[in-house]
């Protein structure tokens, strides 16, 4: 079958709700000679009673016999409810077992679905009866045991991706000449969707192994202590070693016959090695695994003159180098063992019902793929990126979270890496410190959408643009996807109507220059974790250079190949050779990282090695992995040599030469000697600095990575997700547990910090700035409070004065944390003009252009976000020609009552009526609470009774949306859940403030300008009240009169809702006219001009008289022909009004 047709069948079948006709068509194409004459349907009494709660009906649509004579049934099973697919998996599996036993079969392909969700989510499973051989009373016996269905299932349907099913089933579907064997079908089903279950089972393995090692009596702990390694790290390393071998055995590198090439090995080598150990009565770890790790893989072998052949294992084994398989203990003499049943057993997994909780049992249930840089065609499997996530979650088990570290989702990493490269290339290629950033080329949506064009350009003063930034953007984001298209154009020698270059001309013409910039880049993650960002940057750099390869000049290519240590003939013969050498060179020259957790650096190095292994396709000679000890370093990023410390440049140059040798060294003794020399020199310099500084130093950037400063002046890009940890209260106690050197005082002495709630990310931001070169890029994901909290204003001020802001994006989807996030990108350059930058309200919004002055004009230097450019423009128009409310009205919070002392009912005569937030509604108070007002009952700062007892005051509730604002004439004291105005100028009135704060415009302004997080309960701050925009009308008496009307109607609870509604709408319209007078006049919707002569209601009038006045005015103004009614009802024809009202719906 043609590949395209096969793919279409798979996608129609597995990417949609279950359809029996499509499934049957797929099966007939998969199993060429299936016998459909055996079709049967079973329902009602034909379903065994024990399964009737779960099974509605099932069909046997055919019987298949493979080339070896093994038979298999194909079943379609309708369960009674979709939830049964997950919650009754054991019963469903047992149901299939029952069928197989009745029909004397050992295998089945089964589709499980339910009509409760119209078959939207369903399961395609391979089930077999497994025969386990065991010894009983000296005789061999076989017992039937079903392999867990989950292990051999694809979860498919309209809500699931079918990529795994497509990838694994496609070869069988394409092969129309041969019927698949049962073994081939089983192999296709040996993969399942990787979920959190993998982590849970992996954590179980970690705990079991750790507990075993903790109780070891062979001196393991003592030996590890000498090497400064604890049991958790040793356990994680062991699991990492095994996982690594799972990856490389998939490449056929293990168990390779001595006369075969690499790639021809046993793809279940570890599993078969285990069975060999069991068959020979040996301990798998003690007798086999240690020898494989520390003898076979850690050394070069050429027994019998055959490169790679190791006679003790009777096969070829690759020399991996790098340090992963270097022993941390005396493995030959330690006597350490791990029970075989920790590798394989028959225990049942509680949640899933799977059989086997050993290391090999768990890993066998999942597919491993080394590729972690595929785009949309991503395998649902355990890849290095997934492994990184698991390892970082594992670090939480050993206090990783207490250090404020969280795994960064792949999508965020991908975006940040690309964004960093775009800015880096723009800065390094185009010497253009422009007055305004180019904002008109494109608006990039961050999550899966196309680039949007058409916004007006704000560019001014371009200087020597070689490659426009928008072209760089296309190159980095889409260049790799354009590769195949553009290669075709190059082969044709010209563009055609069908095929045109997708890569911009400026990129193609300047390929040498761009490639050189990419090759020379220096990147660092100061809190590397599992290596997500460095690995992400590695993939972006390699992909970008692969795109450029077809355009670079022959002269440049020749020089580049010399540097990469590969010939043109080699890459012409084997294109993957170029990829491999490029990636290896990038790791050596460009990637750096630091983490305080040694386990984190272990997994980061592991991911780097795996990224190399994926591209190593030299079947004659597998190259040894590089040593990354001085590229990815364990240490405290924040504490280094004092900035003014004397540096020994001669020793640093010696260290650079030694580190370069060490990177490529592959002889164990030579490496040991080099490591001793390097560490000795580093320790000597650090010890000298410690004596001068007075505190412990275990790491320094300019010492460990001195070559970066000698040749580059710092890092071109510093990127990452620093720890988010508030160093107060319980968090501080946790931090002190994991930070034995108690560096908090040192941090405070060296960095800007907020005294209210110092946080580790603030220190990392500043450290990142210091290690970034001039004009380099800093790109961090951090808590969003950095963008607007008052406590962060000093740090914002530092970056505003000392860097050029590039982009801020709020509200990233970060599933495992509660804190809202932002990405912050800046360039290390002092600003010289009123430049432009971008802020996004969230990942789906368009970029909103800002000028620096828009931030610096605000005393709090807030990085405000808006949902649209239109909203921002409207906000600015409202602010223009307005004055801050504080100029005419002063506000404060109510008194602070101690907990439990404010009561709903009056409990004694000493209590007085007071008001809480819940005491007020819109315009009026509802009912008071009671409180004994005396010193010992009061907390907080507001105690001044002369303010609290003001007779007439406007009250505002502190929390919630919309704003709740009321007028109080009682003189009751407001409690701290309320704000109140205690001083108002004679130019405005309480009634006027009442209208403003209950208006749509003020609510819209509050929501879009002052509220920082609408996803949580908004909180009105006292400083927010101060900055509400105020315009004082010349005809304020009209506003006062309408305010009195509404207050009276609300207070007396007038039953005519139309009257109330009309005057509220009228007041709303009057506020709009106050702020948009020319727009409303142009639309001929004026209102105030028609309210001249409005009658007032004075306090002298009785309630009945007041109501009569209001009703008379209502009848007059509500007349269908009166311009006030017409204009109020049609006011949203004015664009500004319509935008604001729509935003509040």
N, C-alpha and C positions, 0 to 999 in steps of 0.2 A: 504494500500500500504506500502511496506517495505520502511523504512526511506531512504536507499541508493538510491532506485529507484526514490523516490520523490525528493530527492536533485538533481539527475541527470536531471530530467524533468525541474525543476526550473532553473538550471544553463544553460541548453541548450536553454531555452526560453529567459531568461533575461540577460544572459551574452554575447549575440551575437546580430548581426543585426537582425532586425525584419524579421521573416519568418512566414507566415500565417499558414503553416502546423504545425510548432512547437507550435505556440500560440493556435491553435485549439485543439491540443492534450492536452496541459496543461489545457485548459478550460474544456474539457470533463472529465478530471481526478479531477478537482477542483469541478465542478458542476455535480455530478454523473448522474442526471436525466435531463440534459439539452435537450431541444427539438430542434434538428437541422433541422427539417422539415420546420421550419419558415425562412429558409435561403432566403435572397434576396440581390440583388446588385442594387446600385443606382449611376447613373452618368449622365452627360449631363443635359438635361432639368429636370431630376428628382431631381437635386440639386436646392434648392431655390436660386433665384438670389442674395439675400443679402449675401450668403455664397460662391458664385462661385469664388471670388477672393482668397479664402482660401482653399476650399475643391475640390479635383480632383474627388474623388469617395469614396463611403463607402459601407460596406457590413454589413448586419445583419446576423450573423452566427448562432444565436439561441436565444431561449427564455427560461428562467429558472423560475420555481415557487418553492419558498422555503416551508418548512414544515408548515409555518403559512399562506400560501396562497398568500404571497407577490410575485409580478412578477418583473422580471428584464430582460432587453435586453443586449445581448453581441454584440458589434459593432467593426468593423475594419475600421478605417478612414484614408484615404491617403490625406495628406495635400499637397499643391502645392510646398512648399519649407520648408526645415528643420527649417528655422528661424521662421516659423509660430508657431512652438511649443512653443516658448517663447514669441514672439512679438504679437501674436494674440490669446493669451490664452482666453481672454474674448469672442472673436468671436467663438472660438472652443467650449467653454463651452455653449454659447448660441445656437450653432448648435445642441448640444446634447439635450438641453432643448427643442428645437423645435421638435426634433425627439420624445422625450418622450411625449410631449403634443399631437403630431399627433397620437401616438400609445397608449395614455392613460396609460402611465407607470410613475412610480415615481423614478425608479432606472435604472442605466446602468453600465456595465463594458465596457470600451472602450480602444482600442489600437490606438494611434495616431502615424503615421509614415510618412516619406517622402522618395521618391525615389531619391531626389536630393543628398542625402548622402548614398544612397543604404540602407536606414533604419538603419544606424549605431546607431543613437541616437533616441530613441523613448520614448513614455510615455504610461504607463498603469495606467488608472484612474478609480476610482469609483465615479460616479456622482449620486446625488440624488436631488429631488425637496423637499425642506424643507417647512413645513407648520408652519408659525408663527401665534400664537394666539395674537390678539390685540383687544382692546376695542374701538368701534366707536359708538358714539351716544347711549351709554348705552347697546350695544349689542356686543356679542362675534363674531368676524369674523376671518376667516382664509385667509391668503394671501400666495401665493407661492413665495419662495425665494430659489435660488440655493446655496447650500453650495459650496464655492470656490473649483474648481477642484484641485488646487495646494495642498490644504489641504489633499486630498485623493489620491495623485498620487505617483507612483514610477517612478523616472527617470531611465531608464534602457537602455541596449544596450551594444555594444562592448566596449564603453568607460566608462561605469559605473560599479560600484560594485553591485552585486545582493544579498549581504549579508542580507540587511534589508528585501528584498522580500522573500528570503529563510527562514529567521527566523520567519517571520510573517505568511507566507502562508503555511509553512511546516505542521503544525498541521492539517490544513484543508485538505491538500492533502493526508496525511496519513490516515485520517478517511474515509475509504471506506464504512462504514456501515451507516453513517448518512449524509444526505444532509445539507450543512451549511445554517443557516438562514441569512436573510439580515443583521441582527444586527451583526452576527459573521463576515460577509464579511466587514462590515463597520469598525469593530474593527481592522481587519487586515490592513485596509487602513488608520487608524488614525495616521499614521506616514509618514513623508516625509524626503527627504534628507535634512540634516541640512546644510544650506549655510550661507553666510554673511547676508542674509535677516533677519535671527534671530537676529543678532546683531543690525541691523538697526531698527527693530521693538522694540527690547529691549531698545535701546537708546531713541526711541520715548516715551516709557513708563516712562523712567527715567525723561525725560524733562517735560512731562505732570505732573507727580507727584511732581517734584521739584517746578514747577511753582505754583501748588496748595498749597504746604506747605509754599512757600514764601509769599503767600497772606493770610495765616491763621491768624485769629483774635482771636484765643483762647489761645494765649500765648505759642504756641509750641516752637517758636524760643528762647524765653527767658528760657524755661525749658531745652531745649537742650544745650543752652549756659552754663548753670550752670553745666551740665555734660560734658562740653568741647567737644560737638558734633555739627557739622554743618548740614545744610539741605541736602547737597549732600550725606554725609555719612549716614544720617538717611534714605534717600530715597533708597540708595543702600542696606542698611540693610533690609529694608522692602521688596524689591524685592527678596533679598537673602532668607529671611524667607519664602516667598511664593514658590520660586523655591525649597527650601528644602522640603517643604510639598508636592510638586508635586512628588519629588523623593520618599518620604516615603509612600505616598498614593498608589504608584505603588506596594509597598510591602504589601498592605492591612493592614496598621497599624492605619489608621484613620477610625473613624466611626464603630469600631468593636462592634457588638452586645454583650450585657453584659455577655452572657453565651457562647460566642465563643472564640476561641483562637486568638492570634495575627496572622495576615495574612489573616483573614476572613473579613477584613473591606471593606468599600466602596472605590473602586479605582477611583471614581470621587467624593470624599467626599467634596472637596472645591467647586467644581462646584454646587453640590446639596445643599450645605450650602448657597451658593449665591442665588439659586432659592428660598430657604426657606425664606431668608431675604426679597427678593422682594415680595414673596407671602404674607408675614406678614406686608409689608409696612415699613420695617426697613432699616436703613443704614447698609450695609454689613460690612464695616470696623468698624464703631463706636459700633455697637451692637453685631456683631458676631466675626469678625476677631481678634479684640483686646482681647476679652475674650478667644478665642482659643489660641492665642499666650501667653498671660501674666497670664492667670489663669489655663487653661487646660493643656498646654504643659510645663509650667514652674514649676508645682507643682506635687507632688505625690497625687494620688486620690485612694480611696477605698470605695466609697459610697456604701451603702447597704452591706458592707463587701466584695465587689468584687474588687480585685486588678485592678487598672487602670480605673475603672468605674467612670464616671463623670456625675452625674444625670442631670445637667443643659443642657448638650448636648445629653443626652439619649444614651450614647455609651461609650465604652472604649477608652481612649486616652493615648498614651505613655508619660511618664515623660522623657523628652529629656535632660534636664540639659545642662551643657556646657556654658551657657551664651547667646546663640543665641536668646532665648525667654525671656530674662530678660529685663524688661522695662527700657528705658533711661529717662522716663518722668512719670508724675503722670497720668497714663492712665485712672484711674477710675474717676478722676475729671476734666480731661482736656477738655472734650467736643469736642475733635477732630473728624472730620468726613472726609470721602473721598466720593465724589459723586459716586453713583452706576454705572453711565455710564463710569467711569474710569476703571471699571472692565469688563463690557460687554456693547456693543453698536452695532449699525448697520452701523458705518462708513466704508467707502471703503478704503482699503489700496491702495495708489496711484500706487506704482510700480507693485504690484502683482495682484491687483484686488480682493484680499481676503476681506471678509466682517467681520468687527469687529476689532477695534484697542485697546480694553481694555486689561487689564492684563490677565484675564482669556481667552479672545479671542486669544491673541497671543500665550500664553503657550499651549492652546488646540491644536494648529496646529502642535505641535511637539511632538515627542516621547521622553520620559525621561528614561534614563537607568543609574543606579548608577555605573555599571561596567565600569571602565576606564582603566583597566589593561589587557583587552583581547588582544591577539596578532593580527594575521592577520585577524581573524574573528571578526573584530570590527564592532559594530553596528553603522550605520549612524544615529545618534540621538544626542540629547542633553545629554551629559554625564558630569560628574564633570570637566573633562579636557577641554571640550568645554566651559563649564561655566566659567572656569578660564580664558580662552582666551577672552571671552566676557567681563568679569569683568575688565581685564587689558586694553582692548580697551576702556572700559567705563572710566577708570581712565584717559585716554587721554582727555576725554571731560572736566575733571576738572584738567587740567595741568599736568597729569601724564607724557606726553611726554616732557614737559618742564623740567622734572627731568631726562630725558635721559633714561627712562625705556621702554623696549619693551618686548612683549610676546615672549617667546622662543618656537619654534616649537617642537612638541612632539618627532620627530625623534632625534633631537639634545639632548633633555633631556634624552631620553632613552639611547643613546650612552654614554653620559657623566656619567650617573649614573653607568652603567655597567663598564666603564673604571675605574672609581674611586674605585669601589669595588675590581676589579682585582688587582690594585696596592696596595690597603690597605691590602688585604689578603696576597699578596706576601711579603709585608714588615713585617707584624705582625707574619706570620707563619715561613717564611724562613729568618733566620738571615744571610742574604747574601749580604753584600755590595760588589758586584762583580766588577772586573776591567772593564769588558764590559758587557753590557746588552745582554741577549739572543735574537738574532735577527733571528735565523734560524728556529725556531719552526713553525712559521706561519706568514702570512701577512693577516691582517684582512681588508677587504674592508668594508666601513662603511654603504653602502646603499644596503642592500638586497642581497649581494653576498656571496658565500661560502668562507670559509677560504682557502687560497692558501698555499700550502706547497712547500718546495724544495729549498728555498734560503739557501746559505751557512751560517753556524753558525759562529758568532763572539765571542762566549762565552770564557771567560778566568777566572779562579780562582773562582769556585763555593764554597760557604761555607755553609755546613749543610743545604742542600735542603731537606725539608720534603715533600713538595708538589710542583712539577714543575709548573712554571708560566703558561706554555701552558695548563696544566691540569686545573688550576684555570680559565683560559680563557674559556675553554669548559664548565666548571661547571656553570659559571655565564651567559654565552651567550646562552647555549643550554641545560643546566641541566633540566629546567622546561619542555622542549619539550621531554626529554628522560624519564620523570617520568613514563608514562604509560608503555613504553617498559620495563624499568628496574623492575617495580613492577611485571610484568609477569614473568621475569626471577627469581625473588625472590620466587614467588609462585611455580614455577616449581622446584625450589631448585637447578638448574644448568643452565648453558648456553647451547644453542643448535645452530645448524647451522643457524636457522631462527632468533632466539632471543639471542643476546649477550648484555652484559652490554654496554650501551653507555656512562655512566658516568665513568670517569677514575678511575682506581683502587686506586690511591693515595688519591682521594677524598673520596672514600668509606671507606678506612682503617683509615682515619683521620677525620671522620665525627664529632666526639665529639669536637675535637680541633677547627675545622673550625666553627662549630655551636656556640661555645663559643665566638669566635672572632666576629662573626656576632651579637650575642646577646649583646655584651659589647660595640659595636661601638657607637661613639658620632659624630653626623653630624650637620652642621650648614650652613644655607644660609643667609648671612648678608644683602641681599637685596631681600627678599623672594617673593615680588610681590604677585601673586595669589597662590603661593605654588607649582608651577610645579616641582621644583627640590626635595623638601622634600617629596612630594607625590610620585614622581618617585623613590626616594631612599627607601621609605616605601615599595612599591610594590616589588622592587628588593630584599630587605632584607627578606621579608616574603616568597617570592617564593623560594629563596635560602634555607631557613630553612625548607620549606616544602619538598624540594628535599632531604635534609639530614635526615629528620625524620625517614625514613625507614632504615637508616644505623646506627644511633646513638645507643649506648649501653643502656641496660635497666637501669643500674645504673645512667647514665647521664640523661636519659629521666625522671626518677623519680624526680631528683633534678630540672629539667627544669619545669616539671609540677607543682611542688610546688611553684616555682617562678611565674609561669603564673596563679596560683590560679585556677587550674582545675585538675580534677582527670582523671586517665586513663580510668575509667569506663565511664565517661562523654564523652570523645572524641571517645571511641569505639562505643558508642551509637549514637553520633552525631559528625561527623568528622569536620563540620564547626565550632564547638566550639573551636577546637584547632586553626584554622585559626583566629578566632575572638580574642581569648586571646593573640595570638602571635602578632597580629597587634596592639592591645591595649597596650601591654607591650612595643612594639617597639616605639610607639608614646610617651609613658611616659618616656622611658629611653634613647632614641637615637636621637630624632628629635628636632631641635631647629631652630628658624628663627627670623629675625628682619626686619622691614621695617619702613621707615619714614612716610609712608602713612597709616593712621589707616584703611582706606577702604581695603587696600591690606591685612592687617593682618586679617581683618574680613573674607575675602573670603578664605584666606589660612586655617583658622580654620574651615570654613565651609567644605572645601574639605577634611580635616582630618576627620571630623565627618562623612561625607558621605562615606568615605573609610571604616569606622567602620560599618556603617549601612548596607552596602552591605553584610557583613559577619555575621551579627546578625540574627540567625535563631532560637533562643530560643523562641518557640511559647507560652511558659508558663510565661516567665519573661524577658521582654526586659530590658537590663541593661542601666542605665543612662549614658549619654555621659560624658566624662571627661572634666574638666575645663582646657583650654589651655592658660589662660591669661599669665602665666609665662613660657610658652614653645615657643609661637609665640608672640613676643612683638613689640609694636609700639615704635620706638625711632630712634635716629640718630646713626647709626653704627660707624660713623667715629670719633665722639667726646665722649670720656669717661674719666674716672679718669686718671690723669697723671700716667705714668709708674712707677714713683718713689713715688707715694702716699702711705701713711701708710694704711694698711688694717686691719679692725677689724674682725679677724677670728672667734671670739665668736659670734658676731652678724650675720656673714655670715652663721655659722652653725645653728643658730636659724632660719634664713630665709629658709635654706634648709629643715628643719623639717616642717616649716609652709607651704612651697610650696608643699611638698609631701602630706600633709593633704588636701590642697586646691585642688589638682588635682582630688581627689576622692570625695570631699565634694559634697553633693547633697541637703542639707538643705539651703534654701534661707538665713535665718538669720545667720546661722553659716558661710556660705560663705561670707556674707557681713562683718562679724566680722573678719574673717581671712584676707580678702582683705584689710581691714582697717589697721590691724596690719602689714601686709607685706609692703604695700605701705608706711606706716608711717616710718618703719625702713629704707626702701630704700631711702626715701626722706631725712631723717635725715643724712644719710651717704653722699648722693649726695650734699646736701647743705653745709656740712662741706668741701667737696672736691672743690666745686665752690668757696668758700671763699679763698681756697689755690691757686686754678688754675687761678682764675680771669675771668672765662667764664662759661656760662650756660651749665649744663650737664643734659640730661634727660635719659641717658642710659649708662650702662657700662657692658661689657660682664662678667668680673670676679665677678661682684656683682650680676647681675640678674641670671647668670648661674654658680654660684660659685661652685656647685657640680661637674661641668665638670673639673674644675681645681683641686679641692681637691682630686678627685678620678682618674683623667685621665691625668692631666697636660695640658689640652687643647683638641681641637676637632681632631678626627681622620681624618675626611674629611670636608673640607670647599669647598662648591660647589655653583655655581650660575651664574647668568647673571647680573653683577653689572650695575648701571646706566652709560651710555655713554654720557657725557655732557661736551662740551668744555666751560670752564669758561672764555670766552672772549666775547666782543661785545654784540650783542642782546641776545645771550644765557646766558651771565652772568646776564644781566638785568632780564631775566625770572627767573633765578635761585634765585636771590635776592628776587623776589616776593614770591617764595614758601619757601624760607629758611629765616624766619624772624630773626633768630639769627645771620645771616651773618657770617658763620663759615669759609669762605674762608681763612682768615688770620690765623685761628687756624690750618687749614689743611696744609697750607704752612709752618707753624712752626713745624709740627709734622711729615710730610711725604716728601719724595723725590718728586719733581714735575718739569716739564719742563716749563721754563719761557716763551717759545714761545706760547704754547697753553696748559695750564694745563687742565686736564680732570678728572672728578670724578672717572672713572674706575681705574686710576693710584693709587688714594688714597685707593680705595677698595681692590686692589691687595695687597697693603702693609698691610692693616688691616687684611685681610684674612691670610696673612703669620703670623702675630703676634698672632692670636688666634688659629692657627694650632699647635698641639702638635709636639714635636720632632719626626721625621720620619713619621709625618702625611702627608696627600695628599691634595693639593690645586688644584682645577679644575674649571677654569673660561672660559666663552666665552666672548671675548672682541674684540674691533676693531683690524684688522690685522696690523695696523701701529705700534703697540707695537713690532712687530717682526722685523721691519726693519727701521723705521723712525729714523733719526738722533736725533730728539728731545727726543726719548725714550732710548737713549744709556745708560744714568745713571741708569735708572730703570732696564734695561736688565742686566747691570753690577751687580746690587744688587742681582738679582735672580741667576745669574751665580755663584756668590761668596758664596751665602748663601743657595742654594738649589740644589737638584739633578733633572735636567730636565728629564721628562719621555716621554712626547709626545706633539707635536704641530701639529694641523691640520688646514689648511687654507681653505678658500672659502666655508664655510657652506651656505646652501640655507636658507636665512633669508628673506622671501618674503616682509615684510612690511618696510624694511629699505634699504637705498642706500649703507651704509657703508659696506665694505667687512669685514669679520670676521675671527677669529681664536679661536680654543680652546687651552688652555695652561694648561698642567698638570705638576706639579712638586712635589717633596718630600722635606719637610723641614728638610734638613740635609746638613751640610757643606761638599762639595766634598773633598775626600781625594785622588782621583786618576783620571785618564783620562777615565772616565766612558763613556758608550754609551747611546744614546737615539734616538728617532725616530721623523722624520718630514714627514708629508704628504702634498703634493702640493694641493690636494683637497680631497673631501670625496670619490672619486672613484679611487684614485691613491693608489699604494702600499706604504708601509712605507719605507722611506729612512733612513738607519742607519747613525748616526753621532757619532763622538767622541767629547768630550768637547773641546779638543785642536783645532778642526776645527773651532770652534766659537771664542775661545779666541785668535787665531792667527790673527784674523781680528780685526783691531783697532775699528771698528764700532760695533762689536759683533752682527752681523746680523744673525737672524735665517732664513737662506735661504731655499727655497723649490725648489725641482726639480721634473719634471714629471716622472723621472725614475732613477734608480740606475746607469744605463748606461750613462745618461746625466751628472749626478754628477761626475762620474768617468772621463768622457771626459773633463769636465771643469777643473778638477784637473790636468789632463795631459797637458792641454793647459797652465795652470798656472806654472806648474813645469818647471824649467830651463828658465822661462821668468822673465823679470824685469818689474816693473811698468813703464808705458809710461812717467810719470812725471819725471823720471830720465834723460830723454833726450829731453823732449818737454814740455813747459809750455803753458797753455791755460787760457783764460779768456772770459768773456761775453762781447758783444758789449755794446755801450753806451745806456743809457736809455733816449729815447725821450719822452717828455710829449705828452699825448693823442692828436691825431688829427693834429700834426705838421709835420708828415711825409706824403708826398703827392706823388701821382703817376706821376703827371705832374709837371714840374718846374714852380713855380708861381712867382718867382722873382730872380734877379741876385745874391742875397745873399745866395740862396740855393745852396747846393752842392750835388753831387750824393752820395747816401749811399745805403747800402745793407741790406735787411730784409731776414727773413727766406724764404719767397716766391720768393726771387730774385735768388735763386740758385737751380740747379738741380744736378744730379750726375756728378761729375767731373768739371763742368763749371758753371759760373754765367750766368743768363738769361738776366735780365734787372734791372737797378737800380731804386731806389726811390729818393726823394729829400727832403732835410732838411736844415734849417738854424742853423748851429752849433754855438750856443752861450750859455753861462752859464744858463740864465733863462729858456732856452728851454730844459734843460737836467736834468734828475733825475738819481738816481742810482749811483754806485761807479766808473764805468769805464769812465773816462774823459781824460785819458792820451793820447794825440794826437800822441805822439811818438810811442805808441803801435798801436793805431788805424790806423795810416797811413802807417804801414809797407807795402812795395810795393808787396812782394810776400808772400802770407799767405794761409794756409789751413782753410777753413770755414766749420762748421758743423751746421746743423739745430737742434734746441733744441728739437723739438717735432716731433712725428710721428715715424712710422716704415715702411720700413727699414731706416737705417741711410742715410741721404742725406749729402754727403760730396763733396765739390768743391774746385778748386784751383783758386785763384784770383791773378792776376798780375796787377790789375788796381790801387791799393792803395786806393780804396774806403773805407770809414769808415763803419764797420759792426755795425748794430743796435742790441739791446739786445735780439732779437729772434735768434741770432747766437752766436756760440762760434768761437774763432779763436786761432791759435797757434802763439804766438808772440816771442817765443824763442826756437830755435831748435839747438841741438848739431851738431857738424860737422860730427858725425858718421851716421846721418840719413838725409833724405832730404824731401822736400815737396812732391815730386813725390812718394816717398816710403810711406809716411803717406796716400797719396791719394789712393794708392792701398789697404793698410790695411783697411781703413775705408769703402771702397766700396766692400770689400770682403765678401763672404758668411760666412767665419769663424768669422769675427768680428761682423757681424750682428747676427749670431747664439749666439755668446758669450754675446752680449748685451741683446738679448731676454731672454736667459736662466739664466744669472747670475746677470745682473744689473737692468733689468726691474722688478719692484715689483708687478705690476698689469697689465697684458695684456688685461684685459677686458676694461680698459680705455685707453685713448691716452697715449702711452709711452712718458716719458720726460727724455731726456738725461741731467744728472746733471754734473756740472763741476767736482765734485769729481769722477764721473764715468770715465770721460776722463783720469783722473790721474792714474786709476788702470787698464786700458786696458793692456793686456799682450804684451810685446814687446820682439822680438828677432831680433837681428841685424845680417843680413847675411854677410858672408865674401865676397860674390859676389854681393854687393848691387847695383853696377853699372848696372847689368842686370835689376833689379827692376826699377831703375831710367829710363832706356831706355824704358821699356814697359810703365811706367807711362807717359812719354813724348808722346809716340805713342797715347795712349788712349786720353790724354788731347787734343792733336792736332785734332784727329778724331772727338771728341765731339765739339770742339770749331769751327771747319770749317764746321761742319754739312755735313760730307762726306756721300754721298747717298748710298754707298755700305755697307749695313747693315751686310753682312757676315763678312767683314773685321773687323768692330767694334765688332761684337759678338765674333769673334774668339779671338781677343786680350783681351777682357774682361774675357773670359773663361780661357785664358792662364794666365792672372794675378791672377785669382782666384786659379788656380792650383799651381801657384808659392807660394802663401801664405800658401796653404795646405802643400806644401813640406817644407816650412820654419818651420812649427810647428810639422809635422809628418814625419821627414826625414827617419827614420829607417823603418817605416811602408810602406812608398812609395818605398823605395829601395827594401825591401823584396818582394814587389809585382811587381818589375821591371817596375815601372811606373815613373821613374825619368824624370824630365823635365829640370832642370837648367843645367845639364851636357851637354845637347844638344843645349844650347843657347849661348855657347861660340862663340865669334866673331860676335855677334849681332851688326849691324851697328846702330850708334846713329844719332839723328837729332839735329843738333846744331842750335842756334838762327841765325847763319850766313846764313843758307840756306833759300831760298825762300819757300813759301808754296807749290809751285809746286814741288820743289826739295824734300821737306820733304815728301810729299805724294808719290813721286816716290820711295824713300827709303823704306817707309812703305809697299808699294805694292810689292816691290822686296822681302822683308822679308816675307810678307804674302804668296807669291807664293811659296817660298822655304819651309816655315814651314807648310803650309797647304797641301802640297803634300800628297796624300793618303798613301804614303810609308814612310813618315817622322815620326820618333818616337815621336816628339813633338805632332803632331796632334793625333796620335794613343793614346798616353798616356793621353792627355787632355780629349779626348772623352771617354776613358774607366777608368778614374780615380775613378769613383764611385764604381769600383770593390774593392777598398780599403775601408774596413768597416767603418773607422772613417769618411772618406769623405762622404760615402753614408748616414750615420746617420745624419750628419750635414745638408746635402742637403735635405734629406727627412723632417727634422724638419722645414725647411723654406718653404716647399710647402704649 
